[in-house]
Amino acid sequence: MTGGSFHAHWKEWTQLQGRDGEAWVEARQAGGLASSRALTTRGIRQASPRHSPDGKWIAYSSSSLSRFPEIRLVRPDGTGDRRLTQRNGGSGLAWTPDGKTLVFDEIEAHRTFYRLFDLRAVDLETAQVRRLTRGLRARDPDVAPEGERIVFVRKMGDHSDLHLVGLDGSGLRALTSSAAGTEWGDPRFSPDGASVVASRLLPGGWLDLVRVDVTSGAVTDLLIDRAKDVEPSFTPDGQAVVFRSDRDGASNLYAFRFADGALVRLSNVVGGAFAPSVSPDGREVAFASYSSKGYDLQVAPLALDAALAASPFVDPYPARSPEVVPEASPSRPYRPFRTLLPRFWSPVILSRDEEWQLGAGTGGSDPLFRHVWGADLRFGTTTGRPSFDFFYQYDRFRPSFFFFVEREQDLLSRGRFDTRAGSVRVTLPLRRDVRSSQSVSLTWRREREHFRPASATFRPATTDRGGLEAAWARSSARQYPYSISPVDGARLRVAVEKEDPALGGDFSLVKFTADARGYLRMGEGLVLAVRGQGGSTAGEPGFRRTFSVGGFPDENLFDLQRTNLAVLRGYPDSAFSGRNFAAFNLEARFPLGFLQRGWRSLPLFVRHLHGAAFTDTASAWNGSLRREDVKTSVGVALGADTYLGHRLPLTGVVGVARGLSDLGETTVYFRLGLAF
């Protein structure tokens, strides 16, 4: 379409930007850059500084690529930097007048499937967090000078408005009533509490500062032009408001004086100045500034009397486009089914025992992800027989439903296995929030396996299996953009499966399993991953091999024989079996580099390189566990985290393991994904 390759256009653009960028920086420096001192140096995103009422602390929001977002406190001289509490994103912060509490916004799960912003309050002495609102879609809080009310922005669908609520979460009322397309941001109480200054975006791109009377809701325009005027902060005497504006081509700090309506410029920086906060004595202003490391906090002197008048704003934007006439069509109920048609296909290539299977897969979902499905169809290169999988998940109600059917043709040296299976799972979330989840599930599975022997040495056989699995699971494990593994939290799953003729099977037994995993941060990037498992069988004494260990997991709980759930590298697959099993794994995972590189425009992006040293211990047994039955191995592995097709994350791992007990061997393996 453009007459050239992406690489050529990119090179041309970067060269042009480089010349223009250098000239722009030189012109900015010639005007004299503002001086400031650094409060933080960690980069990424240190934002939204707010001075405490006594001026002894500055609270700010901290985000990095290797830890959960936090609210932190630092002294104005840069000392005493410490974490107060974690937060689920968001940036708004506000002190109560007594300096004992911070009000903030963060996103949280709401009614199982929604994620909405709400207000919280954290006590500075105890670091305890309490919830103020539920499901209000609330952002950008500020506390009134008397300490009884909070003003905030509430998203209302096709617009937003300013609202007031009590510090205890009661007494919600609207302060403004806006037309469609209007958006509000950054409300701040005046020192006398009689008014609020906020930024308001009107349809057509007008983003300006306005003043709102708290009693009547009357709105008074302060600045009207097409510059971006946002993030106001009152001076202690209430005579002026300091804010951020891009009216000179970069984000700089300005002040608007109420007495004479004068606009003065306070900063001249290259990396921009964002989210200003005026100190209680009015002598300094804290703000966030951008560099190659990201956003960090700075503090600069504030001298309104010595500030120069701002240059007149020259509007560089094209004329406003005509209003689009809304389409006049009747409202209709949500109909997801037409959107569920296949939108893509992908080749599927599998190695199954004695043959390869070749085919294609597809899937789809509706825009609200209430319906999700996927399917693949494959044919064996030797038998020519079809195999397929199909799943469908319905995730609108509580609980959610999952359906799965499959037919697998496996060719072995002794014959061919034809397996047909289906399952239905109902999952009830007991708790679901941004930091953890907890659920119970009930699964029914029906399976028929028919064996067709390749010679008269074996006899044909048909086995029916039918069972119910009840499980409880909890997870608080977390991973971040620069993490090579989950680095915080734990995962726990406990399950019991009942196989019975009444459920369609040929046998009657019960299988119990438990799986616990923990992830401990040992340093910057180093992670200690621990996993413990166990399982036992009751009923059907003739079944002597219900569980197995050896190699990597390759089966699920519903397989009656040789269910392999453990990781035991350095031994043949499923080498040891019994009615009971136990396993323990320990891995030290460490980063080797953060490449963050691709080649030209190929859809393959290498993010991280990492290594691991591990030890595995496991055993499967009948009767009593004996020490000689316990198998141990050690090994090392190298891995890479990549993105394929710009969207699909893949982790590839190559490792070597050595078994230290009977049947132990030195094995080299490759797999997608971490061991656990």
N, C-alpha and C positions, 0 to 999 in steps of 0.2 A: 504493500500500500504506500510506503514512504519512498520507494525507489532505492533503498539501501539497507544494509544489515543493521541489526541492533547494535553490534559492536562498533561499527563506524559512527553511527549517530551518537552513541554514548561518548566516544572519544572526542568527537567534535564539540559536544556540549560541555564536557569537563574542561577542555582547553579554553573555551569561551568564558566559562564561569571563573576559571583561574585568573584570567586577565582582569575581568571585571571585579572579582573579589579583592585582588591586590589593590586595585585603584580605590575601591571603596574603603578598605582598611586604612590606606594612606591618608585619604581625605578625613576620615574620622580621627586619626591620630593628630593630624594637623590642627584640629580644633581643640586639642588638649583633653586627654582622657581623665575621667574622674578617679580620684584615689579612694581606696577602700582597703579593709583588712579582712582576711579569710577567717570564717568561723569553722568551716568544714573543708576537707580536701579529698573525700572518698569518691566524689563524682557520682555517676549514674543519675540519681534524682534525689537531691536533698532540697526540699521545697517547703513553701508555706510557713515562713517564720512568724511567730507571734510572741511579743513581749509579755511577760507576766505583769500584773498590776504594780508590783513593787520594783520592777525593772531588774530583778536579780537573775532571772532565767529567760531564755528564749526557747519556746517549744517549736518543734518542726516535724515534718513528715519525711521519713527516710525510706527509700527503696533502693535495693541493690539487685544484682543478678545471681546472688548466691544465698540470700536469706529472705525470710518473710518480711513484708513491710512493717515498719515500726513508727511509733511516736517517740521522739527522743527529746532530751533536755540538754541545753548547753548554756554556760554563762556567757554574758556579752563579750568577755575577753577571750573566749574560745576554750576555756578550761572546763573540767567537770562533765564532759560529754557522756551521757548515759542513756540507756533505754528505759522508757517508762512502761510501755506495753506494746504488744503487737496490734496491727490493724489490718482488716481485710481490704486494703486499697483505700481509695479516697484521699483527699488532701485537706479538707476544711478543718480548722482548729479554732477554738475560742476559749479564753479563760473566764472563769467566774470572778466577780469583783474581789472576793476574799483570797484568790490565788490558790485555793485548795483543790479545785476541780478543773478539768479540761473537757469541753464538749467537742465531739468530732463526728464526722460522717464516715460510714463504711458500708460496703455491700454485704448482703447476707441472704442465705436461702430463705424463701418465703413460700409457705404452702407447698412444700416439697419440690416443685419444678421451677419456680420463679426465682430470680435473683434481683433484689431491689435494694436501693440505698436507704438507710435509716440513721437516726441519731443515737449516739452513745455518750456516756459520761464516765470518765476515769478519775478516781481519787488519787491524788499525788502521794499521799502518805502510804496507802495500802496497795496501790496499783490495781484495785478492784474495779471492774467495768460493769456498769449497769445499763440496761436498755431503756431508752426514752420513748421511742416510737416504733410502730410495727406497720410495715407495708405502706409507708407514706411516700416513698420515692423522694426522700429528703436529702438535700445537699447544702453545703456552704453555711454552716451555722454561725451565729454571733450572739453573745449574751448581753442583755441590757445592763446598763450601769447599776440598776437597783438589784440585779441578780435574780429576778423572778421570771423573766421572759426570755425566749430564744426566738430570733428571726432566722428564717431559712428559706431556701428555694425548694419548691415542691413541683415536680413534673406532673402535668395534668393531661397527658396524651398528645394533643396537637399544639400545646404551649406549656409554659410554666408560669408560676405566680409566687409572690412572697407570702409566707404564712408566719403566724406567731403561735407559740406553744409554751406552756409553763415549764419550768426547770424540772418538774416532776413528771412531765409528759402529758399533763392534762390541759384543758382549756384551748384546744386547737381552734384557730380562726384565721380566715383569709385576710390579708392586708391589701392585696391588689386583685383586680379582676381584669384580665388581659384578653385580647383578641387572639384568634388562631395565628400561629407563626411567631408569637412573641416569646422570647426567652430571657430569663433573669439570671443574674449571677453576682456573687461576692457582696451580699448585703452587710452593712456595718452601721451599728448604732452611733448616733452622735453622743458626745460626752454627757449631755443633759437628758438623753433618752427620748427626746421628743420627736426625732426624725431618724430616718434611715437613708443612707446613700448607697446606691447599688448600680451595677451596670445593666443595661437593658438593650437587647437586640430586637430590632423591629424588622418586619419583612422588607426585603430589599437591601439588607446589609448594613443598616445604621446601628452601630454599637457604641452607645454613649453613656455618660453618667447622668443619673437623675436623683432627685431627693424626694422621699416619700414621707408624708406626715403620718405618724404612728396612730393618731387618734382617728383622723378622717380618711386616710388612705389616699389623699390628694397627691398627685405627682407633679413635680416641678422639674423642667429640663435644666441641666447645668451646662452641658456641652452638646452642641448639635452639629456634627459633621460626619464624614465617612472615615475618620480615623478610628482605630480600635482603642477605646478608653475604658479600662477595666481595673479591677482589684484595688478599690479605694481603701485608705486608712486615714482616720481622723488624726489631726494634731491634738495634743492634750487640751488646748484651750477651745477647741471646736471652731476656730476661725478659718481653718483651711482643711483641705483633704488632699493627701498625697496619693497618686495613682500611677499606673503604667499605661503608656500610650506608644503607638508605632507611628506617630504623626511625622517623625523625621526620617522614616525609613528603617528604623531599628527600635526595639523595645527599650524605652528609657523612662526615667521617673520624672513626673511633673507634679505641680501643686496648683490647685484651684482655690483662690481666696474668695470667701463668700462676701466680704464687705464691699469690694470693688469689682468683683467678677474677673479679676486678673488671672492670667495663666502664666506660670513661670516654669522654667526648666531646671531640674535638679541634678541630672547626671548626663554624662556622655561616655558610653561604654561600647565596646565592640561585641561582647558576648550577650548583650541584653541584660535588662534588670526586670525582675518579675516579683510579684506578690510582696509589695513593700509593707513593712510594719514599723510605725513610728514609736520610739521609746517613750515611756511615761514622762520623762523630763523634757521631751521634745528636742533633744540635742543630736540624736542619731536615728538612722533608719536602717533596718535590716532588710535584705532582699536576696533573692536567688539570682545567680548569674550563670551563663552557659560557657563552657570551654570544650576542648576535645575530650575531656574525661566525662562530660555530662554536666549536671547542674550541681552547684555548691552554693553555700550561704556566704554572704558578705555583709559587712557593717561599714557604713560611711557616715561622715558628719552631715548634719542637716542644718542648713542656714537659709531659711526662707527669706530673710531680709536682704541677704546678699545675692539671691538668685536673680538671674537675668530673665527678662520677658521672653516667652517662647516665640519663635518665628511663626508667622501666619501659616496655616495649613494649606498646602497646595494639593488639591485632589488629583491623584494620578489614575483614578479608576475610570473605566468607560461608563457611558451613560447607562442609567438603570434600564433594564429590559422591561417591556410592557408586562403588566400583570397577566398571568395565565388564567383564562376563564376555566373554572372548575368544571369537570365533566358531570353533566346531569344524568345520573343513572341511579336506578333503585338499589337500595341496600339488599344484600343477599346473605344468607347464612354461609358460614365457612364450609367449603367443599374441597376436601383435600385429595380426592381420589384421582383427578386428572393430573395432579402434580406427581403422582407416584409412578408414572411411566418410567421405564429405564432411561437414564440420561448418559450412560457411559458403558463401556465394556472393557475388559482387561483379559489378556491371555493368561491361562493357568497351566503350569507345567509342574507335575508332581512325580517323584520317584517312589513307587510303591512296590517294595519287595522285588519281585522278579520281572517287573515291567514298568514302563513309563506311562503316565496318563496325561493326555493333552486335551485342552478344552478352553472354555471361556467363562468369565464370570461377569455379573452385573448386579445392580442394586438401585435403591432409590429411597427417598424420604420426602415427606411433605414439608412446607416451609416452617411449620411449628414443631417439627420432629415428634409429632404424636405417633406417626407410623414410620417405621424403618424396616426395610427388608433387603435381603441379598440372596443371590443364588449362583451356583456354578454347575456346569455340565462338562464331564470329561469322558474320554474314550481311551481304553487301554491299547497300547501299541501292539501287543501280542494277541490278546483275546478279542479286541474290537468291541468289548462290552461296555455299556455306559455306567458311570457313577455320577451321583449328583448330591448336592447339599442345598437346603433352602431354610432360611430363618426369617421370622417376622416378629417384631417387637411393638407392642401397643403401650405407649407411655403417657397416656393422658390422665388416667385416674390413679388413685391410690387404693390398691396396689397396681403394679405394672405387670404385663403378661408377655411371655416369651414362648414362641413356638418354633420347633426345629424338626425337620425330617431329613433323612439321608438314605442313600443306597450306595454301598461300597463294594467293589469287586476287587479282591486281593488275590493275586496269583502267587502261590508258593511252590516250592519244589515238590511237595507231597500232594498238591491239589489246589483247588480254588475255593475261596470263601466268599459267599454271597450274603452280605449283611444288610438288613433293612431295619431302620430304627426311627423312632419318633419320640419327642418329649414335649412336655408342657410345664413351664415354670411360672409360679406366681411369687412376686417379690414385694414385700411390704417394708418400706423404709421406716424404721423406728426413729431415726434422727438423721438429718442431712443438713449440714452447714458447710461453709467455705473451708473449714479446717478439718472436718472429720465426717464420717458417715457410719451408720449402723443400720443393719437390716436383717430380716428373717426371710427365708424362702422355702417353698415347698415345690418339689419337682417330681412329676410322674414320667417314667420312661418305659417304653415297650420296645423290645428288640427281638428279632428272629435271625439266627445265623444258620445258614445251610452250607455244609461242607461237601464238595464234590471231589472225590479222590482222583489223582492222576494215574493210579495203578491199583491192581487188586490187593496190594499190601494193606491198604486202608479201606474202611467201610464208610459209605455215606452216613452223615449224621445231621440232625436238625436240633438246635437248641433254642428254647424260648426263654426270654428273660423279661421280667416285669417287676418294677420296684418303685418305692417312694423314697425320696431323700428330703429330710428336713435339715436346714442349716441356719446358723447364726454367724454373721460376719461383722467385723468392725475394723475401720481403717482410719488412721490419722497420719499416715506417711505422706511426706511432701517432697517435691522436687522442684528445682528452680532453673532458670535459663542457663546458668553456668554450672549446674550440677551434673555429675556423671552418673548419679545414682540417687534414689531416694536418700535423703540425708537427715530427716527428722521424723519422729513418730514411729508407729508400729502398725502391724496388720495381724488380725487374729480371725481364724475361721474354725468353727466346730460343726461337724455334720454327722448325721446318723442315717443309714440307708437300710430299708427293709425290703428284702426280696421274698416274694410269697406267691404260691399258685393262684391265690385270689386276685393278684395283681397282674396275672398273665404269665408268670414265670414257671419254670419246672422245679424250682428249689425253694427252700425256706431257710433264710439266714438273716443275720443283722450284722452290719459293718459300722464301726465307729472310727472316726478320724478327727484329728486336731492338727492345726498348722498355725504356728506363731512366728512372726518375723519382726525384727527390730533394727532400726538404723540409727547409728550414733555418730555425730560429727566429732571427729578427733582433732581437727585442725582446719586450716583453710584448704578446702578441697578434699582432704582425707576423710574417708567414711569407713566405719566398721559395721558390716552387715552380718546379722546373726539370724539363723533360722533353726527352729526345732519342730519336729513332726512326730506323730505316732498314730497307730491304728490297731484295731483288734477285731476279731470275728467271733460271733456267737451263733450256734446252730450248725446243722449239716457237718458233722464231724469228718465226713469223707472228703470235704474240701480242705486239702492240706496246703494249697498254694493260692490263697485269696489275695495276698500282697506279695510284691517283689521289690527288690532294690538292685541297682546297677545301672550305670549310665545316667541319662536324663529322663525325666517324667515323660511318658508317652501315652498314658491312658487316663481314664477318669474313674470315679468311685463306682459307677454302674457296671463296670466290667467285673464279672464274678471271679475270674481267675487272673492272677498275676497283675493285679492293679498296681501300677508303678507310679507313685506320687513323689518319690524322693529324688534327690540329686546325690549320686555317688560316682564321681568321675574316676577314671582309671580302672574300671572293671567292665566286662561285657554287659550289654543291655539285659536287664532283668535276670542277672546271673543267680540271684539268691531269692528264695521264696519261702513263704510260711503263712500261718494264720494271723501273725502279729508282725508289726514292723516299727522301728524307731529310727530317726535320723537326726543328725546335727550338722550344721554347716556354719563355717566362719570364713568371711572374706574381708580382706583389707583392700579397699579400692582407692586409687589415687590418680589424679589427673597428670597427663603427660604434655598437654598443650591444648590451647583453645584456638584452633586455626581460623574458624569462621571464614572459610574460603570456598569459592567455586571456580570453575574454569569457563571463561567467556559466558555464554548464555545457556550452557547445558543445564538441564534441570536436576543437577546433583550438587549438593552443598554440604561440605564437610565441616562440622561444628567442633567436635571435641575428639581428642585422643586420650585414652586412659588405660591403666593397667590394674591388675589385681593379683594378689597372692592368697591362696585358699587352702583350706583343709576340710575334707568331708569324712563323716563317720556315719555308718548306717548298719542295720542288721534286720533280717527277716527270719523268723523262727517259729517253731512249734513247741508247745510245752513251756519249759523254763528257758530263759535267756542265759546263754553261756558266754563267757568272755571270749572264747575262741571263735564265736560266731560274729563278733563285731569286726567290721571291715573299715579300714581307714585309708585315705589317700591324701596326697598333697599335690599342688600344681601352681602354675602361673598362667595368666591370660592377658592378651592385648585386645582392646576394643576401640571402635570408632562410632561416634554418633553422627548421623547424616540426615539430610532432608532430601527426599526423592520427589520429583515432580512439584517442587516448591511447597508442598503441603504434607507429605507423608513422612513422619519421623521413623527412621530405622536405626537400630543399633546392631552392629555386627561384631562378633567376638571370636577370636582364634585363641585356643589355649592348648596347653600340654599338661597332662595329669599322670601321676604315677601311683598305682595301687600298691599298698605296703603289706597286704595280707594275701592269703591263698587266692589264686586266680587273678591276682593283681597284674596289671600290665601297663606299659607306657602308651598312652593314647594321645593323639592329636585330634582336636575337634574344632568344628566351626558351627556356630549357631546364631540365629537372629534373636536378640534380646539378652538381657542379663540372666544369670542362673536363677535368681530370685529377687 
